[in-house]
């Protein structure tokens, strides 16, 4: 199928077979009463706009198990759950945006602000279990969870990564926009709802991005309503990129949460560095009112344990709130090591009743031997 109009799947299911191609200005999948489903088993989809669950009170699902989706062109965008309910399930294949467009969006920030967004006023979900998700824009291309606009209070944008690769290889120039988002923005606005990036496996990489801020520092970050949740040790995470002229940081803003969930003695440490150089230091910062949350995911530690959660050239704590999930055996610290400094979480369990009794019994036995 080729053409310059809109491919509008507004009912039932459509299956695209390997070896076929779809070219359209807009690919839209949504249904008013029920769920419209697009199953791409292979082949190619090329469009300027890729909209799943774009309209209020409509639902769309896109299943990508092979082939590729390419979104490119001036003012191009990908919107998942813009104001409706949209879900993308990717188990293989490639999705990418290039040529200076918006990237993918699941709830766009503001009209005319190119980006890849998951939920603006609706509910958007991207489940990545395999394959490649890539933004290669030459001017814009932030991956947003949630809306940057304060007038969009109930966006629910979630990116679940259990495998595959997310490559945020964008080039973005922001003139005088202090704190503006770089390659990744989770919950950038001040709104209710859920804005979450949850990673349990695969690779999340922004090391090839180049972001030039003429104003002040910026970079990948977690905003007011956002959460970056890392579970276990199966992921490879680099949340920095090259910066020209100013320092680039990984930033957790007031109300934003970095959530570390441990299920073994190892952990997927966030590495803040730049594979492509850049003149600024690669730092990390936690604003006053930001949160650092820790907990266990079906795991019981044996004795005291320490995990490295994040490393950067420097880590600034401006007043983060430590959320120990109600367990006072947790502490956190910032120590020297790694790229310069390391954010660590330490768990020191309380002695068990049997352990205390054992210590007491050993003391009594020692006393008896001395008297003997």
ChimeraX attribute file (.defattr): number of C-alpha atoms within 10 A of each C-alpha:
attribute: neighborCount
match mode: 1-to-1
recipient: residues
	/A:1	9
	/A:2	12
	/A:3	12
	/A:4	11
	/A:5	12
	/A:6	14
	/A:7	19
	/A:8	15
	/A:9	18
	/A:10	20
	/A:11	18
	/A:12	12
	/A:13	14
	/A:14	14
	/A:15	12
	/A:16	19
	/A:17	15
	/A:18	13
	/A:19	10
	/A:20	14
	/A:21	16
	/A:22	16
	/A:23	19
	/A:24	20
	/A:25	20
	/A:26	22
	/A:27	22
	/A:28	24
	/A:29	30
	/A:30	31
	/A:31	25
	/A:32	16
	/A:33	11
	/A:34	14
	/A:35	20
	/A:36	25
	/A:37	24
	/A:38	23
	/A:39	17
	/A:40	24
	/A:41	20
	/A:42	21
	/A:43	17
	/A:44	22
	/A:45	22
	/A:46	19
	/A:47	25
	/A:48	24
	/A:49	26
	/A:50	27
	/A:51	25
	/A:52	36
	/A:53	35
	/A:54	31
	/A:55	22
	/A:56	16
	/A:57	15
	/A:58	23
	/A:59	28
	/A:60	30
	/A:61	25
	/A:62	25
	/A:63	18
	/A:64	25
	/A:65	19
	/A:66	21
	/A:67	22
	/A:68	23
	/A:69	22
	/A:70	21
	/A:71	27
	/A:72	25
	/A:73	19
	/A:74	12
	/A:75	17
	/A:76	27
	/A:77	32
	/A:78	34
	/A:79	29
	/A:80	38
	/A:81	39
	/A:82	32
	/A:83	28
	/A:84	26
	/A:85	29
	/A:86	33
	/A:87	25
	/A:88	23
	/A:89	18
	/A:90	25
	/A:91	19
	/A:92	22
	/A:93	21
	/A:94	21
	/A:95	22
	/A:96	21
	/A:97	29
	/A:98	24
	/A:99	19
	/A:100	24
	/A:101	28
	/A:102	33
	/A:103	36
	/A:104	31
	/A:105	33
	/A:106	43
	/A:107	36
	/A:108	35
	/A:109	28
	/A:110	15
	/A:111	8
	/A:112	11
	/A:113	16
	/A:114	26
	/A:115	33
	/A:116	31
	/A:117	35
	/A:118	38
	/A:119	36
	/A:120	33
	/A:121	29
	/A:122	31
	/A:123	30
	/A:124	35
	/A:125	27
	/A:126	23
	/A:127	18
	/A:128	25
	/A:129	20
	/A:130	22
	/A:131	22
	/A:132	22
	/A:133	22
	/A:134	23
	/A:135	32
	/A:136	22
	/A:137	26
	/A:138	18
	/A:139	18
	/A:140	27
	/A:141	35
	/A:142	28
	/A:143	30
	/A:144	34
	/A:145	40
	/A:146	43
	/A:147	35
	/A:148	26
	/A:149	17
	/A:150	14
	/A:151	14
	/A:152	23
	/A:153	18
	/A:154	21
	/A:155	31
	/A:156	29
	/A:157	34
	/A:158	29
	/A:159	25
	/A:160	18
	/A:161	24
	/A:162	20
	/A:163	23
	/A:164	22
	/A:165	22
	/A:166	22
	/A:167	20
	/A:168	28
	/A:169	23
	/A:170	28
	/A:171	24
	/A:172	22
	/A:173	17
	/A:174	19
	/A:175	12
	/A:176	12
	/A:177	14
	/A:178	13
	/A:179	19
	/A:180	18
	/A:181	27
	/A:182	34
	/A:183	31
	/A:184	24
	/A:185	28
	/A:186	33
	/A:187	34
	/A:188	26
	/A:189	24
	/A:190	21
	/A:191	22
	/A:192	17
	/A:193	19
	/A:194	20
	/A:195	35
	/A:196	25
	/A:197	24
	/A:198	18
	/A:199	24
	/A:200	20
	/A:201	24
	/A:202	21
	/A:203	20
	/A:204	21
	/A:205	21
	/A:206	28
	/A:207	24
	/A:208	19
	/A:209	26
	/A:210	26
	/A:211	28
	/A:212	23
	/A:213	26
	/A:214	15
	/A:215	15
	/A:216	17
	/A:217	23
	/A:218	24
	/A:219	30
	/A:220	27
	/A:221	30
	/A:222	31
	/A:223	27
	/A:224	21
	/A:225	25
	/A:226	32
	/A:227	27
	/A:228	22
	/A:229	18
	/A:230	26
	/A:231	22
	/A:232	20
	/A:233	17
	/A:234	17
	/A:235	23
	/A:236	18
	/A:237	22
	/A:238	22
	/A:239	26
	/A:240	33
	/A:241	32
	/A:242	27
	/A:243	29
	/A:244	17
	/A:245	16
	/A:246	20
	/A:247	19
	/A:248	31
	/A:249	29
	/A:250	29
	/A:251	27
	/A:252	28
	/A:253	24
	/A:254	22
	/A:255	20
	/A:256	27
	/A:257	29
	/A:258	23
	/A:259	19
	/A:260	23
	/A:261	22
	/A:262	22
	/A:263	17
	/A:264	16
	/A:265	14
	/A:266	15
	/A:267	22
	/A:268	23
	/A:269	22
	/A:270	22
	/A:271	23
	/A:272	27
	/A:273	25
	/A:274	23
	/A:275	14
	/A:276	12
	/A:277	15
	/A:278	20
	/A:279	13
	/A:280	16
	/A:281	19
	/A:282	28
	/A:283	23
	/A:284	26
	/A:285	20
	/A:286	25
	/A:287	18
	/A:288	15
	/A:289	18
	/A:290	25
	/A:291	22
	/A:292	20
	/A:293	19
	/A:294	26
	/A:295	20
	/A:296	15
	/A:297	13
	/A:298	9
	/A:299	12
	/A:300	12
	/A:301	14
	/A:302	10
	/A:303	10
	/A:304	11
	/A:305	14
	/A:306	16
	/A:307	20
	/A:308	19
	/A:309	22
	/A:310	25
	/A:311	27
	/A:312	26
	/A:313	19
	/A:314	22
	/A:315	23
	/A:316	16
	/A:317	15
	/A:318	13
	/A:319	14
	/A:320	21
	/A:321	18
	/A:322	17
	/A:323	18
	/A:324	17
	/A:325	11
	/A:326	9
	/A:327	12
	/A:328	12
	/A:329	12
	/A:330	19
	/A:331	16
	/A:332	18
	/A:333	10
	/A:334	17
	/A:335	15
	/A:336	14
	/A:337	13
	/A:338	14
	/A:339	16
	/A:340	14
	/A:341	19
	/A:342	24
	/A:343	24
	/A:344	17
	/A:345	22
	/A:346	16
	/A:347	21
	/A:348	15
	/A:349	16
	/A:350	11
	/A:351	10
	/A:352	9
	/A:353	9
	/A:354	9
	/A:355	11
	/A:356	11
	/A:357	12
	/A:358	12
	/A:359	11
	/A:360	12
	/A:361	12
	/A:362	11
	/A:363	11
	/A:364	11
	/A:365	10
	/A:366	12
	/A:367	11
	/A:368	9
	/A:369	8
	/A:370	7
	/A:371	6
	/A:372	6
